[in-house]
């Protein structure tokens, strides 16, 4: 699928539908038009993935501790509140991330 899309799509498209309608691909250079948006999108995707990891990792760690797979870290199995939030796991994740 990647090879087919790469072989059939204009790599440097202007985004102007009029160029496609009249068959003119003279303005295929997009340099400088979308650069900041691409960097902002990459930054946003990276930040989103990092935040998802920082929030989901303590939940997985809490489940490991509840199963007592590692007997010395059962202290992290305790959850708080009605949703059983792993506050101790959040603190540990913060400390590891800052270190």
SEDOLO-174614 format. One record per residue (C-alpha): x, y, z. Coordinates in steps of 0.001 Angstrom, whole numbers, plus 500000, padded with zeros to 6 digits. Each point is the difference from the previous one (the first is absolute). Example, Ala and Ser with C-alpha at 12.3 -4.5 7.8 and 13.67 -1.06 7.14 Angstrom:
2
     c1     c2     c3
 512300 495500 507800
 501370 503440 499340
//
This chain:
99
     c1     c2     c3
 500000 500000 500000
 502845 502370 500831
 501714 499348 496665
 496765 500541 498068
 499251 503268 501811
 503575 501203 499535
 499938 499224 496297
 496687 501709 499245
 499923 503107 502213
 501735 503282 499201
 502564 500437 502750
 500109 503794 500041
 496371 500981 499533
 498913 503594 500510
 496690 499102 501580
 498202 502249 497506
 497174 498064 498352
 500139 502277 496940
 503435 498605 499085
 498550 496506 499859
 496886 501078 498088
 501890 501689 497161
 502803 497406 499890
 502673 502547 500866
 502568 498726 502462
 502361 502914 499445
 499846 501098 503633
 501001 496762 501661
 502454 501667 502369
 498555 500218 503516
 503162 501289 501638
 499208 502360 502833
 496242 499586 499885
 499380 497125 502393
 503311 499727 501839
 498827 501501 503312
 496823 497893 499943
 501996 496817 499481
 502301 500814 502918
 497018 500898 502200
 498271 496724 499073
 503088 497935 500801
 500399 501809 503316
 496329 499482 500885
 500148 496287 499125
 503138 499534 502086
 498530 501852 502963
 496762 498014 499769
 501868 496686 499963
 502184 501026 502923
 497011 501065 502099
 498128 496785 499191
 503001 497979 501132
 500347 501987 503209
 496338 499406 500847
 499649 496348 498946
 503296 498663 501377
 498986 500418 503685
 496771 498056 499362
 501954 497087 498512
 502510 500187 502853
 497156 499973 502535
 498571 496853 498378
 503410 498307 500203
 500245 500912 503667
 496471 498730 500753
 500902 496637 498470
 503038 499934 502311
 502326 498992 497200
 502742 501902 501786
 499500 499617 503771
 502093 502991 501088
 497863 502592 498157
 496505 499131 501261
 499887 503469 501555
 499266 501467 496555
 496863 497843 499574
 497837 502279 502173
 497624 502229 498094
 498210 503134 501144
 496513 501363 499370
 496996 498353 498410
 501937 499325 496768
 502876 498323 501869
 502570 502447 498603
 503648 498919 500439
 501254 503215 501613
 503125 498279 501289
 500699 498772 496476
 499539 503524 498642
 502573 501304 502475
 502444 497233 499051
 499486 500704 496294
 500584 503720 500616
 503210 499294 501890
 501267 497686 497244
 499080 502506 497283
 501723 502895 501761
 503137 497988 500833
//
